[in-house]
Amino acid sequence: MTRPQWRTEAVLRERIAELEPDEHGVTAGLGTGETLRARHLVAADGGRSPVRKALGIGFTGETRDGG
């Protein structure tokens, strides 16, 4: 999702509750009941990504805990 910084921060506070991909992009349902539509979703949330799992995208390789 490409959004202004203030909007991105608001989305993160509101929490993405549901993701629905299709051939044209992804719809993100927020915990507030609002929905956002985008052609692309970039999930930079790590090897155990809840976003990747929600979209059914597999992971090949290893994950390592930091620390």
CHARMM internal coordinates of N, CA and C (Angstrom, degrees):
IC EDIT
DIST 1 N 1 CA 1.4336
DIST 1 CA 1 C 1.5237
ANGL 1 N 1 CA 1 C 107.18
DIST 1 C 2 N 1.2757
ANGL 1 CA 1 C 2 N 116.88
DIHE 1 N 1 CA 1 C 2 N 129.80
DIST 2 N 2 CA 1.4526
ANGL 1 C 2 N 2 CA 121.31
DIHE 1 CA 1 C 2 N 2 CA 174.58
DIST 2 CA 2 C 1.5139
ANGL 2 N 2 CA 2 C 107.19
DIHE 1 C 2 N 2 CA 2 C -105.62
DIST 2 C 3 N 1.2954
ANGL 2 CA 2 C 3 N 115.31
DIHE 2 N 2 CA 2 C 3 N 113.32
DIST 3 N 3 CA 1.4625
ANGL 2 C 3 N 3 CA 122.28
DIHE 2 CA 2 C 3 N 3 CA -177.67
DIST 3 CA 3 C 1.5167
ANGL 3 N 3 CA 3 C 108.56
DIHE 2 C 3 N 3 CA 3 C -139.37
DIST 3 C 4 N 1.3385
ANGL 3 CA 3 C 4 N 117.90
DIHE 3 N 3 CA 3 C 4 N 157.97
DIST 4 N 4 CA 1.4596
ANGL 3 C 4 N 4 CA 119.73
DIHE 3 CA 3 C 4 N 4 CA 172.95
DIST 4 CA 4 C 1.5331
ANGL 4 N 4 CA 4 C 109.67
DIHE 3 C 4 N 4 CA 4 C -59.24
DIST 4 C 5 N 1.3224
ANGL 4 CA 4 C 5 N 116.95
DIHE 4 N 4 CA 4 C 5 N 152.75
DIST 5 N 5 CA 1.4643
ANGL 4 C 5 N 5 CA 121.24
DIHE 4 CA 4 C 5 N 5 CA -177.40
DIST 5 CA 5 C 1.5247
ANGL 5 N 5 CA 5 C 112.42
DIHE 4 C 5 N 5 CA 5 C -53.23
DIST 5 C 6 N 1.3335
ANGL 5 CA 5 C 6 N 117.46
DIHE 5 N 5 CA 5 C 6 N -44.05
DIST 6 N 6 CA 1.4710
ANGL 5 C 6 N 6 CA 119.71
DIHE 5 CA 5 C 6 N 6 CA -178.29
DIST 6 CA 6 C 1.5205
ANGL 6 N 6 CA 6 C 111.14
DIHE 5 C 6 N 6 CA 6 C -61.98
DIST 6 C 7 N 1.3469
ANGL 6 CA 6 C 7 N 116.29
DIHE 6 N 6 CA 6 C 7 N -34.56
DIST 7 N 7 CA 1.4671
ANGL 6 C 7 N 7 CA 119.92
DIHE 6 CA 6 C 7 N 7 CA -179.47
DIST 7 CA 7 C 1.5234
ANGL 7 N 7 CA 7 C 110.41
DIHE 6 C 7 N 7 CA 7 C -74.93
DIST 7 C 8 N 1.3202
ANGL 7 CA 7 C 8 N 116.97
DIHE 7 N 7 CA 7 C 8 N -38.82
DIST 8 N 8 CA 1.4629
ANGL 7 C 8 N 8 CA 121.00
DIHE 7 CA 7 C 8 N 8 CA 177.13
DIST 8 CA 8 C 1.5192
ANGL 8 N 8 CA 8 C 110.50
DIHE 7 C 8 N 8 CA 8 C -59.90
DIST 8 C 9 N 1.3211
ANGL 8 CA 8 C 9 N 116.52
DIHE 8 N 8 CA 8 C 9 N -44.86
DIST 9 N 9 CA 1.4608
ANGL 8 C 9 N 9 CA 120.35
DIHE 8 CA 8 C 9 N 9 CA 179.03
DIST 9 CA 9 C 1.5264
ANGL 9 N 9 CA 9 C 110.98
DIHE 8 C 9 N 9 CA 9 C -62.79
DIST 9 C 10 N 1.3185
ANGL 9 CA 9 C 10 N 117.28
DIHE 9 N 9 CA 9 C 10 N -38.45
DIST 10 N 10 CA 1.4666
ANGL 9 C 10 N 10 CA 120.74
DIHE 9 CA 9 C 10 N 10 CA 178.50
DIST 10 CA 10 C 1.5273
ANGL 10 N 10 CA 10 C 110.49
DIHE 9 C 10 N 10 CA 10 C -65.43
DIST 10 C 11 N 1.3395
ANGL 10 CA 10 C 11 N 116.97
DIHE 10 N 10 CA 10 C 11 N -41.34
DIST 11 N 11 CA 1.4672
ANGL 10 C 11 N 11 CA 120.78
DIHE 10 CA 10 C 11 N 11 CA 178.59
DIST 11 CA 11 C 1.5255
ANGL 11 N 11 CA 11 C 110.04
DIHE 10 C 11 N 11 CA 11 C -61.79
DIST 11 C 12 N 1.3228
ANGL 11 CA 11 C 12 N 116.71
DIHE 11 N 11 CA 11 C 12 N -43.21
DIST 12 N 12 CA 1.4584
ANGL 11 C 12 N 12 CA 119.56
DIHE 11 CA 11 C 12 N 12 CA 179.52
DIST 12 CA 12 C 1.5214
ANGL 12 N 12 CA 12 C 111.37
DIHE 11 C 12 N 12 CA 12 C -63.40
DIST 12 C 13 N 1.3120
ANGL 12 CA 12 C 13 N 117.32
DIHE 12 N 12 CA 12 C 13 N -36.58
DIST 13 N 13 CA 1.4656
ANGL 12 C 13 N 13 CA 120.76
DIHE 12 CA 12 C 13 N 13 CA 177.04
DIST 13 CA 13 C 1.5246
ANGL 13 N 13 CA 13 C 110.88
DIHE 12 C 13 N 13 CA 13 C -68.88
DIST 13 C 14 N 1.3388
ANGL 13 CA 13 C 14 N 116.54
DIHE 13 N 13 CA 13 C 14 N -36.95
DIST 14 N 14 CA 1.4640
ANGL 13 C 14 N 14 CA 121.38
DIHE 13 CA 13 C 14 N 14 CA -176.84
DIST 14 CA 14 C 1.5200
ANGL 14 N 14 CA 14 C 112.38
DIHE 13 C 14 N 14 CA 14 C -77.41
DIST 14 C 15 N 1.2821
ANGL 14 CA 14 C 15 N 117.77
DIHE 14 N 14 CA 14 C 15 N -22.64
DIST 15 N 15 CA 1.4503
ANGL 14 C 15 N 15 CA 126.30
DIHE 14 CA 14 C 15 N 15 CA 176.94
DIST 15 CA 15 C 1.5362
ANGL 15 N 15 CA 15 C 112.87
DIHE 14 C 15 N 15 CA 15 C 72.80
DIST 15 C 16 N 1.3024
ANGL 15 CA 15 C 16 N 114.20
DIHE 15 N 15 CA 15 C 16 N 128.24
DIST 16 N 16 CA 1.4574
ANGL 15 C 16 N 16 CA 119.90
DIHE 15 CA 15 C 16 N 16 CA 176.11
DIST 16 CA 16 C 1.5237
ANGL 16 N 16 CA 16 C 107.52
DIHE 15 C 16 N 16 CA 16 C -77.61
DIST 16 C 17 N 1.3182
ANGL 16 CA 16 C 17 N 116.85
DIHE 16 N 16 CA 16 C 17 N 121.85
DIST 17 N 17 CA 1.4607
ANGL 16 C 17 N 17 CA 122.30
DIHE 16 CA 16 C 17 N 17 CA -176.37
DIST 17 CA 17 C 1.5248
ANGL 17 N 17 CA 17 C 112.40
DIHE 16 C 17 N 17 CA 17 C -99.84
DIST 17 C 18 N 1.3371
ANGL 17 CA 17 C 18 N 116.94
DIHE 17 N 17 CA 17 C 18 N -24.09
DIST 18 N 18 CA 1.4656
ANGL 17 C 18 N 18 CA 120.31
DIHE 17 CA 17 C 18 N 18 CA -174.79
DIST 18 CA 18 C 1.5197
ANGL 18 N 18 CA 18 C 109.51
DIHE 17 C 18 N 18 CA 18 C -153.81
DIST 18 C 19 N 1.3280
ANGL 18 CA 18 C 19 N 116.69
DIHE 18 N 18 CA 18 C 19 N 142.04
DIST 19 N 19 CA 1.4623
ANGL 18 C 19 N 19 CA 122.46
DIHE 18 CA 18 C 19 N 19 CA 175.87
DIST 19 CA 19 C 1.5182
ANGL 19 N 19 CA 19 C 108.74
DIHE 18 C 19 N 19 CA 19 C -126.70
DIST 19 C 20 N 1.3349
ANGL 19 CA 19 C 20 N 115.82
DIHE 19 N 19 CA 19 C 20 N 132.32
DIST 20 N 20 CA 1.4638
ANGL 19 C 20 N 20 CA 121.07
DIHE 19 CA 19 C 20 N 20 CA 178.52
DIST 20 CA 20 C 1.5274
ANGL 20 N 20 CA 20 C 109.21
DIHE 19 C 20 N 20 CA 20 C -129.89
DIST 20 C 21 N 1.3478
ANGL 20 CA 20 C 21 N 117.08
DIHE 20 N 20 CA 20 C 21 N 101.22
DIST 21 N 21 CA 1.4603
ANGL 20 C 21 N 21 CA 119.60
DIHE 20 CA 20 C 21 N 21 CA 177.99
DIST 21 CA 21 C 1.5273
ANGL 21 N 21 CA 21 C 111.11
DIHE 20 C 21 N 21 CA 21 C -82.38
DIST 21 C 22 N 1.3185
ANGL 21 CA 21 C 22 N 116.08
DIHE 21 N 21 CA 21 C 22 N 152.41
DIST 22 N 22 CA 1.4587
ANGL 21 C 22 N 22 CA 121.83
DIHE 21 CA 21 C 22 N 22 CA 169.96
DIST 22 CA 22 C 1.5182
ANGL 22 N 22 CA 22 C 107.71
DIHE 21 C 22 N 22 CA 22 C -147.40
DIST 22 C 23 N 1.3233
ANGL 22 CA 22 C 23 N 117.23
DIHE 22 N 22 CA 22 C 23 N -175.11
DIST 23 N 23 CA 1.4683
ANGL 22 C 23 N 23 CA 120.06
DIHE 22 CA 22 C 23 N 23 CA -175.18
DIST 23 CA 23 C 1.5211
ANGL 23 N 23 CA 23 C 113.70
DIHE 22 C 23 N 23 CA 23 C -67.53
DIST 23 C 24 N 1.3230
ANGL 23 CA 23 C 24 N 118.37
DIHE 23 N 23 CA 23 C 24 N -12.35
DIST 24 N 24 CA 1.4625
ANGL 23 C 24 N 24 CA 121.52
DIHE 23 CA 23 C 24 N 24 CA -178.22
DIST 24 CA 24 C 1.5244
ANGL 24 N 24 CA 24 C 113.86
DIHE 23 C 24 N 24 CA 24 C -107.96
DIST 24 C 25 N 1.3306
ANGL 24 CA 24 C 25 N 117.97
DIHE 24 N 24 CA 24 C 25 N -5.05
DIST 25 N 25 CA 1.4613
ANGL 24 C 25 N 25 CA 120.09
DIHE 24 CA 24 C 25 N 25 CA -179.34
DIST 25 CA 25 C 1.5124
ANGL 25 N 25 CA 25 C 111.67
DIHE 24 C 25 N 25 CA 25 C 151.70
DIST 25 C 26 N 1.3193
ANGL 25 CA 25 C 26 N 115.62
DIHE 25 N 25 CA 25 C 26 N -144.33
DIST 26 N 26 CA 1.4627
ANGL 25 C 26 N 26 CA 120.76
DIHE 25 CA 25 C 26 N 26 CA -177.06
DIST 26 CA 26 C 1.5266
ANGL 26 N 26 CA 26 C 109.94
DIHE 25 C 26 N 26 CA 26 C -142.90
DIST 26 C 27 N 1.3220
ANGL 26 CA 26 C 27 N 115.35
DIHE 26 N 26 CA 26 C 27 N 143.25
DIST 27 N 27 CA 1.4584
ANGL 26 C 27 N 27 CA 121.74
DIHE 26 CA 26 C 27 N 27 CA 172.98
DIST 27 CA 27 C 1.5169
ANGL 27 N 27 CA 27 C 107.13
DIHE 26 C 27 N 27 CA 27 C -109.46
DIST 27 C 28 N 1.3220
ANGL 27 CA 27 C 28 N 116.12
DIHE 27 N 27 CA 27 C 28 N 127.73
DIST 28 N 28 CA 1.4605
ANGL 27 C 28 N 28 CA 121.85
DIHE 27 CA 27 C 28 N 28 CA 178.28
DIST 28 CA 28 C 1.5176
ANGL 28 N 28 CA 28 C 108.31
DIHE 27 C 28 N 28 CA 28 C -107.86
DIST 28 C 29 N 1.3171
ANGL 28 CA 28 C 29 N 115.98
DIHE 28 N 28 CA 28 C 29 N 122.74
DIST 29 N 29 CA 1.4583
ANGL 28 C 29 N 29 CA 121.25
DIHE 28 CA 28 C 29 N 29 CA 175.59
DIST 29 CA 29 C 1.5206
ANGL 29 N 29 CA 29 C 108.93
DIHE 28 C 29 N 29 CA 29 C -95.25
DIST 29 C 30 N 1.3212
ANGL 29 CA 29 C 30 N 116.60
DIHE 29 N 29 CA 29 C 30 N 126.80
DIST 30 N 30 CA 1.4605
ANGL 29 C 30 N 30 CA 121.00
DIHE 29 CA 29 C 30 N 30 CA -179.17
DIST 30 CA 30 C 1.5178
ANGL 30 N 30 CA 30 C 110.58
DIHE 29 C 30 N 30 CA 30 C -92.20
DIST 30 C 31 N 1.3067
ANGL 30 CA 30 C 31 N 115.96
DIHE 30 N 30 CA 30 C 31 N 159.61
DIST 31 N 31 CA 1.4480
ANGL 30 C 31 N 31 CA 121.50
DIHE 30 CA 30 C 31 N 31 CA 178.10
DIST 31 CA 31 C 1.5122
ANGL 31 N 31 CA 31 C 113.25
DIHE 30 C 31 N 31 CA 31 C -61.56
DIST 31 C 32 N 1.3283
ANGL 31 CA 31 C 32 N 117.38
DIHE 31 N 31 CA 31 C 32 N -18.09
DIST 32 N 32 CA 1.4652
ANGL 31 C 32 N 32 CA 122.34
DIHE 31 CA 31 C 32 N 32 CA 179.62
DIST 32 CA 32 C 1.5247
ANGL 32 N 32 CA 32 C 112.36
DIHE 31 C 32 N 32 CA 32 C -82.60
DIST 32 C 33 N 1.3423
ANGL 32 CA 32 C 33 N 116.88
DIHE 32 N 32 CA 32 C 33 N -8.21
DIST 33 N 33 CA 1.4562
ANGL 32 C 33 N 33 CA 121.00
DIHE 32 CA 32 C 33 N 33 CA -175.77
DIST 33 CA 33 C 1.5207
ANGL 33 N 33 CA 33 C 112.62
DIHE 32 C 33 N 33 CA 33 C 97.57
DIST 33 C 34 N 1.3207
ANGL 33 CA 33 C 34 N 117.66
DIHE 33 N 33 CA 33 C 34 N -14.16
DIST 34 N 34 CA 1.4663
ANGL 33 C 34 N 34 CA 122.65
DIHE 33 CA 33 C 34 N 34 CA 177.47
DIST 34 CA 34 C 1.5261
ANGL 34 N 34 CA 34 C 109.01
DIHE 33 C 34 N 34 CA 34 C -72.76
DIST 34 C 35 N 1.3489
ANGL 34 CA 34 C 35 N 117.24
DIHE 34 N 34 CA 34 C 35 N 149.54
DIST 35 N 35 CA 1.4575
ANGL 34 C 35 N 35 CA 121.46
DIHE 34 CA 34 C 35 N 35 CA 174.18
DIST 35 CA 35 C 1.5179
ANGL 35 N 35 CA 35 C 109.53
DIHE 34 C 35 N 35 CA 35 C -121.45
DIST 35 C 36 N 1.3244
ANGL 35 CA 35 C 36 N 115.06
DIHE 35 N 35 CA 35 C 36 N 148.60
DIST 36 N 36 CA 1.4590
ANGL 35 C 36 N 36 CA 122.83
DIHE 35 CA 35 C 36 N 36 CA 175.99
DIST 36 CA 36 C 1.5161
ANGL 36 N 36 CA 36 C 107.65
DIHE 35 C 36 N 36 CA 36 C -123.70
DIST 36 C 37 N 1.3157
ANGL 36 CA 36 C 37 N 116.49
DIHE 36 N 36 CA 36 C 37 N 143.34
DIST 37 N 37 CA 1.4542
ANGL 36 C 37 N 37 CA 122.42
DIHE 36 CA 36 C 37 N 37 CA 179.94
DIST 37 CA 37 C 1.5137
ANGL 37 N 37 CA 37 C 108.43
DIHE 36 C 37 N 37 CA 37 C -121.16
DIST 37 C 38 N 1.3456
ANGL 37 CA 37 C 38 N 117.41
DIHE 37 N 37 CA 37 C 38 N 135.08
DIST 38 N 38 CA 1.4623
ANGL 37 C 38 N 38 CA 121.53
DIHE 37 CA 37 C 38 N 38 CA 178.55
DIST 38 CA 38 C 1.5251
ANGL 38 N 38 CA 38 C 109.73
DIHE 37 C 38 N 38 CA 38 C -148.26
DIST 38 C 39 N 1.3222
ANGL 38 CA 38 C 39 N 115.94
DIHE 38 N 38 CA 38 C 39 N 154.15
DIST 39 N 39 CA 1.4665
ANGL 38 C 39 N 39 CA 120.00
DIHE 38 CA 38 C 39 N 39 CA 175.77
DIST 39 CA 39 C 1.5200
ANGL 39 N 39 CA 39 C 111.10
DIHE 38 C 39 N 39 CA 39 C -74.04
DIST 39 C 40 N 1.3426
ANGL 39 CA 39 C 40 N 116.49
DIHE 39 N 39 CA 39 C 40 N -32.01
DIST 40 N 40 CA 1.4643
ANGL 39 C 40 N 40 CA 121.12
DIHE 39 CA 39 C 40 N 40 CA -176.78
DIST 40 CA 40 C 1.5207
ANGL 40 N 40 CA 40 C 110.00
DIHE 39 C 40 N 40 CA 40 C -132.92
DIST 40 C 41 N 1.3206
ANGL 40 CA 40 C 41 N 115.17
DIHE 40 N 40 CA 40 C 41 N 147.42
DIST 41 N 41 CA 1.4556
ANGL 40 C 41 N 41 CA 121.90
DIHE 40 CA 40 C 41 N 41 CA 173.35
DIST 41 CA 41 C 1.5150
ANGL 41 N 41 CA 41 C 106.81
DIHE 40 C 41 N 41 CA 41 C -129.58
DIST 41 C 42 N 1.3137
ANGL 41 CA 41 C 42 N 117.40
DIHE 41 N 41 CA 41 C 42 N 122.98
DIST 42 N 42 CA 1.4578
ANGL 41 C 42 N 42 CA 122.22
DIHE 41 CA 41 C 42 N 42 CA 177.17
DIST 42 CA 42 C 1.5167
ANGL 42 N 42 CA 42 C 107.35
DIHE 41 C 42 N 42 CA 42 C -104.54
DIST 42 C 43 N 1.3104
ANGL 42 CA 42 C 43 N 115.69
DIHE 42 N 42 CA 42 C 43 N 120.11
DIST 43 N 43 CA 1.4616
ANGL 42 C 43 N 43 CA 120.73
DIHE 42 CA 42 C 43 N 43 CA 179.73
DIST 43 CA 43 C 1.5218
ANGL 43 N 43 CA 43 C 108.41
DIHE 42 C 43 N 43 CA 43 C -108.71
DIST 43 C 44 N 1.3021
ANGL 43 CA 43 C 44 N 116.75
DIHE 43 N 43 CA 43 C 44 N 107.23
DIST 44 N 44 CA 1.4630
ANGL 43 C 44 N 44 CA 122.27
DIHE 43 CA 43 C 44 N 44 CA 177.96
DIST 44 CA 44 C 1.5223
ANGL 44 N 44 CA 44 C 107.96
DIHE 43 C 44 N 44 CA 44 C -107.36
DIST 44 C 45 N 1.3342
ANGL 44 CA 44 C 45 N 114.68
DIHE 44 N 44 CA 44 C 45 N 54.97
DIST 45 N 45 CA 1.4620
ANGL 44 C 45 N 45 CA 119.04
DIHE 44 CA 44 C 45 N 45 CA -174.57
DIST 45 CA 45 C 1.5239
ANGL 45 N 45 CA 45 C 113.03
DIHE 44 C 45 N 45 CA 45 C -115.81
DIST 45 C 46 N 1.3300
ANGL 45 CA 45 C 46 N 117.01
DIHE 45 N 45 CA 45 C 46 N 25.99
DIST 46 N 46 CA 1.4578
ANGL 45 C 46 N 46 CA 121.31
DIHE 45 CA 45 C 46 N 46 CA 169.06
DIST 46 CA 46 C 1.5200
ANGL 46 N 46 CA 46 C 115.94
DIHE 45 C 46 N 46 CA 46 C 92.51
DIST 46 C 47 N 1.3269
ANGL 46 CA 46 C 47 N 114.45
DIHE 46 N 46 CA 46 C 47 N 174.44
DIST 47 N 47 CA 1.4578
ANGL 46 C 47 N 47 CA 122.62
DIHE 46 CA 46 C 47 N 47 CA -176.78
DIST 47 CA 47 C 1.5126
ANGL 47 N 47 CA 47 C 113.97
DIHE 46 C 47 N 47 CA 47 C -65.34
DIST 47 C 48 N 1.3083
ANGL 47 CA 47 C 48 N 117.10
DIHE 47 N 47 CA 47 C 48 N -26.35
DIST 48 N 48 CA 1.4700
ANGL 47 C 48 N 48 CA 121.19
DIHE 47 CA 47 C 48 N 48 CA 177.37
DIST 48 CA 48 C 1.5252
ANGL 48 N 48 CA 48 C 110.10
DIHE 47 C 48 N 48 CA 48 C -101.03
DIST 48 C 49 N 1.2877
ANGL 48 CA 48 C 49 N 116.01
DIHE 48 N 48 CA 48 C 49 N 34.07
DIST 49 N 49 CA 1.4598
ANGL 48 C 49 N 49 CA 125.88
DIHE 48 CA 48 C 49 N 49 CA -173.70
DIST 49 CA 49 C 1.5274
ANGL 49 N 49 CA 49 C 114.82
DIHE 48 C 49 N 49 CA 49 C -47.61
DIST 49 C 50 N 1.3338
ANGL 49 CA 49 C 50 N 117.99
DIHE 49 N 49 CA 49 C 50 N 115.59
DIST 50 N 50 CA 1.4566
ANGL 49 C 50 N 50 CA 119.18
DIHE 49 CA 49 C 50 N 50 CA 173.67
DIST 50 CA 50 C 1.5313
ANGL 50 N 50 CA 50 C 112.35
DIHE 49 C 50 N 50 CA 50 C -66.22
DIST 50 C 51 N 1.3311
ANGL 50 CA 50 C 51 N 117.31
DIHE 50 N 50 CA 50 C 51 N -28.54
DIST 51 N 51 CA 1.4662
ANGL 50 C 51 N 51 CA 120.57
DIHE 50 CA 50 C 51 N 51 CA 177.52
DIST 51 CA 51 C 1.5249
ANGL 51 N 51 CA 51 C 109.57
DIHE 50 C 51 N 51 CA 51 C -67.51
DIST 51 C 52 N 1.3210
ANGL 51 CA 51 C 52 N 117.12
DIHE 51 N 51 CA 51 C 52 N -46.97
DIST 52 N 52 CA 1.4704
ANGL 51 C 52 N 52 CA 121.26
DIHE 51 CA 51 C 52 N 52 CA 178.57
DIST 52 CA 52 C 1.5248
ANGL 52 N 52 CA 52 C 110.01
DIHE 51 C 52 N 52 CA 52 C -59.20
DIST 52 C 53 N 1.3273
ANGL 52 CA 52 C 53 N 117.08
DIHE 52 N 52 CA 52 C 53 N -44.66
DIST 53 N 53 CA 1.4679
ANGL 52 C 53 N 53 CA 120.95
DIHE 52 CA 52 C 53 N 53 CA 179.79
DIST 53 CA 53 C 1.5234
ANGL 53 N 53 CA 53 C 111.24
DIHE 52 C 53 N 53 CA 53 C -64.25
DIST 53 C 54 N 1.3234
ANGL 53 CA 53 C 54 N 117.61
DIHE 53 N 53 CA 53 C 54 N -40.73
DIST 54 N 54 CA 1.4693
ANGL 53 C 54 N 54 CA 121.50
DIHE 53 CA 53 C 54 N 54 CA -179.80
DIST 54 CA 54 C 1.5244
ANGL 54 N 54 CA 54 C 111.36
DIHE 53 C 54 N 54 CA 54 C -62.93
DIST 54 C 55 N 1.3329
ANGL 54 CA 54 C 55 N 116.69
DIHE 54 N 54 CA 54 C 55 N -31.69
DIST 55 N 55 CA 1.4595
ANGL 54 C 55 N 55 CA 121.05
DIHE 54 CA 54 C 55 N 55 CA -179.82
DIST 55 CA 55 C 1.5268
ANGL 55 N 55 CA 55 C 112.53
DIHE 54 C 55 N 55 CA 55 C -90.44
DIST 55 C 56 N 1.3400
ANGL 55 CA 55 C 56 N 116.94
DIHE 55 N 55 CA 55 C 56 N -1.48
DIST 56 N 56 CA 1.4586
ANGL 55 C 56 N 56 CA 120.77
DIHE 55 CA 55 C 56 N 56 CA 178.39
DIST 56 CA 56 C 1.5111
ANGL 56 N 56 CA 56 C 113.86
DIHE 55 C 56 N 56 CA 56 C 71.87
DIST 56 C 57 N 1.3296
ANGL 56 CA 56 C 57 N 117.47
DIHE 56 N 56 CA 56 C 57 N 28.92
DIST 57 N 57 CA 1.4635
ANGL 56 C 57 N 57 CA 122.23
DIHE 56 CA 56 C 57 N 57 CA 179.99
DIST 57 CA 57 C 1.5231
ANGL 57 N 57 CA 57 C 108.24
DIHE 56 C 57 N 57 CA 57 C -93.62
DIST 57 C 58 N 1.3218
ANGL 57 CA 57 C 58 N 116.86
DIHE 57 N 57 CA 57 C 58 N 122.83
DIST 58 N 58 CA 1.4572
ANGL 57 C 58 N 58 CA 121.42
DIHE 57 CA 57 C 58 N 58 CA -178.60
DIST 58 CA 58 C 1.5192
ANGL 58 N 58 CA 58 C 112.86
DIHE 57 C 58 N 58 CA 58 C -70.93
DIST 58 C 59 N 1.3316
ANGL 58 CA 58 C 59 N 114.88
DIHE 58 N 58 CA 58 C 59 N 168.30
DIST 59 N 59 CA 1.4586
ANGL 58 C 59 N 59 CA 121.28
DIHE 58 CA 58 C 59 N 59 CA 178.34
DIST 59 CA 59 C 1.5155
ANGL 59 N 59 CA 59 C 107.76
DIHE 58 C 59 N 59 CA 59 C -134.80
DIST 59 C 60 N 1.3289
ANGL 59 CA 59 C 60 N 116.54
DIHE 59 N 59 CA 59 C 60 N 124.44
DIST 60 N 60 CA 1.4509
ANGL 59 C 60 N 60 CA 122.00
DIHE 59 CA 59 C 60 N 60 CA 176.94
DIST 60 CA 60 C 1.5157
ANGL 60 N 60 CA 60 C 107.92
DIHE 59 C 60 N 60 CA 60 C -108.30
DIST 60 C 61 N 1.3017
ANGL 60 CA 60 C 61 N 116.61
DIHE 60 N 60 CA 60 C 61 N 129.08
DIST 61 N 61 CA 1.4542
ANGL 60 C 61 N 61 CA 119.65
DIHE 60 CA 60 C 61 N 61 CA 179.41
DIST 61 CA 61 C 1.5114
ANGL 61 N 61 CA 61 C 111.39
DIHE 60 C 61 N 61 CA 61 C 124.09
DIST 61 C 62 N 1.3177
ANGL 61 CA 61 C 62 N 115.29
DIHE 61 N 61 CA 61 C 62 N -160.67
DIST 62 N 62 CA 1.4555
ANGL 61 C 62 N 62 CA 121.92
DIHE 61 CA 61 C 62 N 62 CA -176.79
DIST 62 CA 62 C 1.5157
ANGL 62 N 62 CA 62 C 110.74
DIHE 61 C 62 N 62 CA 62 C -115.17
DIST 62 C 63 N 1.3140
ANGL 62 CA 62 C 63 N 115.32
DIHE 62 N 62 CA 62 C 63 N 152.86
DIST 63 N 63 CA 1.4581
ANGL 62 C 63 N 63 CA 120.06
DIHE 62 CA 62 C 63 N 63 CA 167.98
DIST 63 CA 63 C 1.5159
ANGL 63 N 63 CA 63 C 106.94
DIHE 62 C 63 N 63 CA 63 C -115.28
DIST 63 C 64 N 1.3019
ANGL 63 CA 63 C 64 N 116.17
DIHE 63 N 63 CA 63 C 64 N 150.40
DIST 64 N 64 CA 1.4604
ANGL 63 C 64 N 64 CA 120.95
DIHE 63 CA 63 C 64 N 64 CA 179.49
DIST 64 CA 64 C 1.5089
ANGL 64 N 64 CA 64 C 108.77
DIHE 63 C 64 N 64 CA 64 C -130.49
DIST 64 C 65 N 1.3094
ANGL 64 CA 64 C 65 N 114.74
DIHE 64 N 64 CA 64 C 65 N 134.60
DIST 65 N 65 CA 1.4582
ANGL 64 C 65 N 65 CA 119.29
DIHE 64 CA 64 C 65 N 65 CA 175.32
DIST 65 CA 65 C 1.5148
ANGL 65 N 65 CA 65 C 108.89
DIHE 64 C 65 N 65 CA 65 C -75.29
DIST 65 C 66 N 1.3332
ANGL 65 CA 65 C 66 N 116.26
DIHE 65 N 65 CA 65 C 66 N 137.95
DIST 66 N 66 CA 1.4601
ANGL 65 C 66 N 66 CA 120.32
DIHE 65 CA 65 C 66 N 66 CA 176.92
DIST 66 CA 66 C 1.5181
ANGL 66 N 66 CA 66 C 110.07
DIHE 65 C 66 N 66 CA 66 C -75.93
DIST 66 C 67 N 1.3248
ANGL 66 CA 66 C 67 N 115.24
DIHE 66 N 66 CA 66 C 67 N 156.84
DIST 67 N 67 CA 1.4584
ANGL 66 C 67 N 67 CA 117.62
DIHE 66 CA 66 C 67 N 67 CA 173.88
DIST 67 CA 67 C 1.4355
ANGL 67 N 67 CA 67 C 116.35
DIHE 66 C 67 N 67 CA 67 C 110.39
END
COOR INIT
IC SEED 1 N 1 CA 1 C
IC BUILD
